[in-house]
């Protein structure tokens, strides 16, 4: 089976991560609807991770910005 030339150009370009290049190759053997469903699930996981990181940064920033009360 031949794959779109654009995929090979993206793979050969070298501007994407090794992980993403690997996913492109692996998903060639999968049903497209299943691959898209998996990517959507991954997006939800990564969005939650990002939200947690942002919340952790905000919490750390507010703790660092607390002023010391001089009694």
N, CA, C and O atoms as CSV, one atom per row, in Angstrom:
chain,resi,resn,atom,element,x,y,z
A,1,UNK,N,N,0.847,-1.180,0.000
A,1,UNK,CA,C,0.000,0.000,0.000
A,1,UNK,C,C,0.890,1.239,0.000
A,1,UNK,O,O,1.882,1.305,0.725
A,2,UNK,N,N,0.530,2.194,-0.801
A,2,UNK,CA,C,1.295,3.441,-0.816
A,2,UNK,C,C,0.590,4.473,0.051
A,2,UNK,O,O,-0.635,4.478,0.171
A,3,UNK,N,N,1.367,5.319,0.634
A,3,UNK,CA,C,0.838,6.347,1.521
A,3,UNK,C,C,1.029,7.703,0.875
A,3,UNK,O,O,1.901,7.876,0.023
A,4,UNK,N,N,0.222,8.656,1.275
A,4,UNK,CA,C,0.328,9.982,0.667
A,4,UNK,C,C,1.739,10.539,0.731
A,4,UNK,O,O,2.427,10.409,1.743
A,5,UNK,N,N,2.150,11.147,-0.340
A,5,UNK,CA,C,3.484,11.730,-0.407
A,5,UNK,C,C,3.697,12.744,0.706
A,5,UNK,O,O,4.812,12.889,1.208
A,6,UNK,N,N,2.632,13.449,1.097
A,6,UNK,CA,C,2.764,14.454,2.145
A,6,UNK,C,C,3.243,13.821,3.449
A,6,UNK,O,O,4.026,14.430,4.179
A,7,UNK,N,N,2.787,12.617,3.749
A,7,UNK,CA,C,3.253,11.934,4.966
A,7,UNK,C,C,4.756,11.706,4.913
A,7,UNK,O,O,5.468,11.982,5.878
A,8,UNK,N,N,5.226,11.208,3.796
A,8,UNK,CA,C,6.665,10.955,3.667
A,8,UNK,C,C,7.460,12.258,3.742
A,8,UNK,O,O,8.546,12.289,4.321
A,9,UNK,N,N,6.926,13.334,3.160
A,9,UNK,CA,C,7.619,14.626,3.245
A,9,UNK,C,C,7.706,15.091,4.690
A,9,UNK,O,O,8.738,15.604,5.124
A,10,UNK,N,N,6.615,14.910,5.438
A,10,UNK,CA,C,6.613,15.296,6.853
A,10,UNK,C,C,7.633,14.463,7.633
A,10,UNK,O,O,8.383,14.995,8.452
A,11,UNK,N,N,7.655,13.167,7.373
A,11,UNK,CA,C,8.598,12.285,8.067
A,11,UNK,C,C,10.047,12.635,7.733
A,11,UNK,O,O,10.913,12.645,8.608
A,12,UNK,N,N,10.296,12.918,6.468
A,12,UNK,CA,C,11.659,13.221,6.019
A,12,UNK,C,C,12.113,14.623,6.415
A,12,UNK,O,O,13.310,14.902,6.485
A,13,UNK,N,N,11.150,15.494,6.670
A,13,UNK,CA,C,11.448,16.892,6.966
A,13,UNK,C,C,12.266,17.037,8.253
A,13,UNK,O,O,13.171,17.867,8.334
A,14,UNK,N,N,11.934,16.213,9.260
A,14,UNK,CA,C,12.695,16.247,10.513
A,14,UNK,C,C,12.259,17.321,11.497
A,14,UNK,O,O,12.923,17.524,12.513
A,15,UNK,N,N,11.163,18.012,11.221
A,15,UNK,CA,C,10.722,19.071,12.137
A,15,UNK,C,C,9.722,18.587,13.172
A,15,UNK,O,O,9.303,19.364,14.030
A,16,UNK,N,N,9.328,17.317,13.109
A,16,UNK,CA,C,8.424,16.775,14.120
A,16,UNK,C,C,9.228,15.858,15.039
A,16,UNK,O,O,10.317,15.403,14.689
A,17,UNK,N,N,8.676,15.601,16.207
A,17,UNK,CA,C,9.382,14.772,17.181
A,17,UNK,C,C,9.464,13.325,16.692
A,17,UNK,O,O,8.674,12.887,15.856
A,18,UNK,N,N,10.428,12.608,17.229
A,18,UNK,CA,C,10.566,11.188,16.893
A,18,UNK,C,C,9.303,10.425,17.288
A,18,UNK,O,O,8.875,9.504,16.592
A,19,UNK,N,N,8.711,10.827,18.423
A,19,UNK,CA,C,7.494,10.163,18.887
A,19,UNK,C,C,6.373,10.318,17.857
A,19,UNK,O,O,5.698,9.348,17.514
A,20,UNK,N,N,6.181,11.544,17.368
A,20,UNK,CA,C,5.113,11.790,16.399
A,20,UNK,C,C,5.389,11.057,15.086
A,20,UNK,O,O,4.475,10.507,14.472
A,21,UNK,N,N,6.627,11.054,14.668
A,21,UNK,CA,C,6.978,10.318,13.448
A,21,UNK,C,C,6.654,8.834,13.615
A,21,UNK,O,O,6.149,8.188,12.697
A,22,UNK,N,N,6.951,8.309,14.794
A,22,UNK,CA,C,6.628,6.905,15.079
A,22,UNK,C,C,5.128,6.645,15.035
A,22,UNK,O,O,4.683,5.610,14.539
A,23,UNK,N,N,4.348,7.597,15.560
A,23,UNK,CA,C,2.889,7.441,15.551
A,23,UNK,C,C,2.332,7.463,14.129
A,23,UNK,O,O,1.395,6.733,13.807
A,24,UNK,N,N,2.909,8.295,13.300
A,24,UNK,CA,C,2.470,8.344,11.899
A,24,UNK,C,C,2.676,6.980,11.249
A,24,UNK,O,O,1.803,6.483,10.538
A,25,UNK,N,N,3.838,6.381,11.500
A,25,UNK,CA,C,4.134,5.072,10.895
A,25,UNK,C,C,3.240,3.980,11.464
A,25,UNK,O,O,2.727,3.142,10.722
A,26,UNK,N,N,3.052,3.987,12.791
A,26,UNK,CA,C,2.246,2.942,13.430
A,26,UNK,C,C,0.783,3.015,13.005
A,26,UNK,O,O,0.145,1.984,12.788
A,27,UNK,N,N,0.254,4.222,12.888
A,27,UNK,CA,C,-1.162,4.355,12.561
A,27,UNK,C,C,-1.469,4.013,11.107
A,27,UNK,O,O,-2.637,3.914,10.732
A,28,UNK,N,N,-0.466,3.836,10.306
A,28,UNK,CA,C,-0.706,3.404,8.916
A,28,UNK,C,C,-1.364,2.034,8.885
A,28,UNK,O,O,-2.081,1.709,7.939
A,29,UNK,N,N,-1.130,1.241,9.901
A,29,UNK,CA,C,-1.676,-0.115,9.959
A,29,UNK,C,C,-3.025,-0.169,10.670
A,29,UNK,O,O,-3.647,-1.231,10.713
A,30,UNK,N,N,-3.498,0.958,11.234
A,30,UNK,CA,C,-4.749,0.975,11.982
A,30,UNK,C,C,-5.894,1.522,11.155
A,30,UNK,O,O,-5.699,2.229,10.166
A,31,UNK,N,N,-7.104,1.172,11.593
A,31,UNK,CA,C,-8.300,1.768,11.032
A,31,UNK,C,C,-8.267,3.256,11.376
A,31,UNK,O,O,-8.015,3.622,12.524
A,32,UNK,N,N,-8.518,4.110,10.393
A,32,UNK,CA,C,-8.420,5.557,10.606
A,32,UNK,C,C,-9.354,6.058,11.695
A,32,UNK,O,O,-8.964,6.912,12.492
A,33,UNK,N,N,-10.572,5.549,11.745
A,33,UNK,CA,C,-11.513,6.028,12.764
A,33,UNK,C,C,-11.014,5.672,14.165
A,33,UNK,O,O,-11.193,6.451,15.101
A,34,UNK,N,N,-10.391,4.504,14.314
A,34,UNK,CA,C,-9.829,4.113,15.613
A,34,UNK,C,C,-8.645,5.007,15.978
A,34,UNK,O,O,-8.514,5.421,17.129
A,35,UNK,N,N,-7.793,5.304,15.015
A,35,UNK,CA,C,-6.647,6.176,15.267
A,35,UNK,C,C,-7.111,7.570,15.680
A,35,UNK,O,O,-6.553,8.163,16.604
A,36,UNK,N,N,-8.132,8.096,14.997
A,36,UNK,CA,C,-8.653,9.425,15.332
A,36,UNK,C,C,-9.270,9.413,16.720
A,36,UNK,O,O,-9.089,10.365,17.480
A,37,UNK,N,N,-9.996,8.354,17.069
A,37,UNK,CA,C,-10.585,8.230,18.407
A,37,UNK,C,C,-9.492,8.211,19.469
A,37,UNK,O,O,-9.618,8.863,20.506
A,38,UNK,N,N,-8.421,7.465,19.214
A,38,UNK,CA,C,-7.303,7.411,20.163
A,38,UNK,C,C,-6.640,8.782,20.328
A,38,UNK,O,O,-6.264,9.166,21.435
A,39,UNK,N,N,-6.500,9.515,19.223
A,39,UNK,CA,C,-5.894,10.851,19.291
A,39,UNK,C,C,-6.778,11.786,20.118
A,39,UNK,O,O,-6.269,12.601,20.887
A,40,UNK,N,N,-8.070,11.673,19.966
A,40,UNK,CA,C,-8.985,12.505,20.761
A,40,UNK,C,C,-8.865,12.179,22.250
A,40,UNK,O,O,-8.879,13.077,23.092
A,41,UNK,N,N,-8.748,10.893,22.566
A,41,UNK,CA,C,-8.563,10.490,23.967
A,41,UNK,C,C,-7.251,11.045,24.505
A,41,UNK,O,O,-7.186,11.519,25.639
A,42,UNK,N,N,-6.213,10.983,23.690
A,42,UNK,CA,C,-4.919,11.531,24.097
A,42,UNK,C,C,-5.021,13.033,24.319
A,42,UNK,O,O,-4.420,13.563,25.253
A,43,UNK,N,N,-5.771,13.718,23.477
A,43,UNK,CA,C,-5.940,15.161,23.632
A,43,UNK,C,C,-6.595,15.495,24.975
A,43,UNK,O,O,-6.186,16.441,25.648
A,44,UNK,N,N,-7.603,14.727,25.360
A,44,UNK,CA,C,-8.265,14.954,26.650
A,44,UNK,C,C,-7.262,14.774,27.795
A,44,UNK,O,O,-7.223,15.578,28.726
A,45,UNK,N,N,-6.464,13.726,27.718
A,45,UNK,CA,C,-5.461,13.466,28.758
A,45,UNK,C,C,-4.448,14.606,28.814
A,45,UNK,O,O,-4.117,15.085,29.899
A,46,UNK,N,N,-3.958,15.042,27.666
A,46,UNK,CA,C,-2.963,16.115,27.632
A,46,UNK,C,C,-3.551,17.451,28.082
A,46,UNK,O,O,-2.873,18.234,28.747
A,47,UNK,N,N,-4.813,17.715,27.722
A,47,UNK,CA,C,-5.472,18.940,28.183
A,47,UNK,C,C,-5.583,18.949,29.703
A,47,UNK,O,O,-5.339,19.974,30.340
A,48,UNK,N,N,-5.952,17.810,30.284
A,48,UNK,CA,C,-6.054,17.720,31.751
A,48,UNK,C,C,-4.681,17.906,32.391
A,48,UNK,O,O,-4.558,18.552,33.432
A,49,UNK,N,N,-3.660,17.341,31.772
A,49,UNK,CA,C,-2.294,17.498,32.285
A,49,UNK,C,C,-1.878,18.966,32.255
A,49,UNK,O,O,-1.280,19.476,33.202
A,50,UNK,N,N,-2.204,19.636,31.145
A,50,UNK,CA,C,-1.873,21.049,31.008
A,50,UNK,C,C,-2.605,21.878,32.064
A,50,UNK,O,O,-2.015,22.759,32.689
A,51,UNK,N,N,-3.883,21.593,32.255
A,51,UNK,CA,C,-4.661,22.308,33.273
A,51,UNK,C,C,-4.053,22.124,34.658
A,51,UNK,O,O,-3.969,23.071,35.440
A,52,UNK,N,N,-3.630,20.896,34.954
A,52,UNK,CA,C,-3.011,20.622,36.253
A,52,UNK,C,C,-1.710,21.393,36.410
A,52,UNK,O,O,-1.440,21.946,37.477
A,53,UNK,N,N,-0.899,21.436,35.354
A,53,UNK,CA,C,0.370,22.169,35.407
A,53,UNK,C,C,0.126,23.661,35.626
A,53,UNK,O,O,0.819,24.304,36.414
A,54,UNK,N,N,-0.864,24.201,34.921
A,54,UNK,CA,C,-1.187,25.624,35.072
A,54,UNK,C,C,-1.641,25.895,36.499
A,54,UNK,O,O,-1.229,26.883,37.107
A,55,UNK,N,N,-2.490,25.021,37.037
A,55,UNK,CA,C,-2.983,25.193,38.404
A,55,UNK,C,C,-1.831,25.108,39.401
A,55,UNK,O,O,-1.785,25.873,40.364
A,56,UNK,N,N,-0.904,24.183,39.175
A,56,UNK,CA,C,0.253,24.051,40.071
A,56,UNK,C,C,1.101,25.317,40.026
A,56,UNK,O,O,1.576,25.778,41.064
A,57,UNK,N,N,1.296,25.879,38.847
A,57,UNK,CA,C,2.077,27.117,38.723
A,57,UNK,C,C,1.399,28.269,39.446
A,57,UNK,O,O,2.049,29.052,40.138
A,58,UNK,N,N,0.077,28.366,39.276
A,58,UNK,CA,C,-0.665,29.438,39.943
A,58,UNK,C,C,-0.575,29.284,41.460
A,58,UNK,O,O,-0.381,30.265,42.177
A,59,UNK,N,N,-0.715,28.061,41.941
A,59,UNK,CA,C,-0.629,27.802,43.375
A,59,UNK,C,C,0.757,28.155,43.883
A,59,UNK,O,O,0.884,28.803,44.923
A,60,UNK,N,N,1.795,27.746,43.175
A,60,UNK,CA,C,3.167,28.050,43.574
A,60,UNK,C,C,3.399,29.559,43.564
A,60,UNK,O,O,4.022,30.100,44.477
A,61,UNK,N,N,2.897,30.237,42.528
A,61,UNK,CA,C,3.087,31.682,42.429
A,61,UNK,C,C,2.423,32.401,43.596
A,61,UNK,O,O,3.009,33.325,44.160
A,62,UNK,N,N,1.210,31.996,43.967
A,62,UNK,CA,C,0.546,32.671,45.085
A,62,UNK,C,C,1.262,32.383,46.391
A,62,UNK,O,O,1.287,33.237,47.278
A,63,UNK,N,N,1.849,31.193,46.530
A,63,UNK,CA,C,2.600,30.900,47.751
A,63,UNK,C,C,3.877,31.703,47.814
A,63,UNK,O,O,4.284,32.129,48.895
A,64,UNK,N,N,4.509,31.917,46.697
A,64,UNK,CA,C,5.763,32.655,46.654
A,64,UNK,C,C,5.490,34.151,46.862
A,64,UNK,O,O,6.306,34.852,47.461
A,65,UNK,N,N,4.342,34.640,46.368
A,65,UNK,CA,C,4.030,36.065,46.460
A,65,UNK,C,C,3.527,36.492,47.830
A,65,UNK,O,O,3.338,37.685,48.066
A,66,UNK,N,N,3.305,35.545,48.740
A,66,UNK,CA,C,2.812,35.912,50.067
A,66,UNK,C,C,3.850,36.782,50.780
A,66,UNK,O,O,5.046,36.491,50.766
A,67,UNK,N,N,3.369,37.831,51.387
A,67,UNK,CA,C,4.271,38.726,52.101
A,67,UNK,C,C,4.424,38.237,53.544
A,67,UNK,O,O,3.473,37.740,54.148
A,68,UNK,N,N,5.590,38.382,54.062
A,68,UNK,CA,C,5.856,37.968,55.433
A,68,UNK,C,C,5.336,39.066,56.362
A,68,UNK,O,O,5.600,40.253,56.167
A,69,UNK,N,N,4.595,38.634,57.370
A,69,UNK,CA,C,4.073,39.609,58.349
A,69,UNK,C,C,5.122,39.786,59.438
A,69,UNK,O,O,5.541,38.828,60.088
A,70,UNK,N,N,5.521,41.003,59.611
A,70,UNK,CA,C,6.531,41.324,60.604
A,70,UNK,C,C,5.834,41.697,61.902
A,70,UNK,O,O,5.189,42.741,61.991
A,71,UNK,N,N,5.965,40.852,62.895
A,71,UNK,CA,C,5.325,41.139,64.180
A,71,UNK,C,C,6.269,41.914,65.010
A,71,UNK,O,O,5.945,42.272,66.142
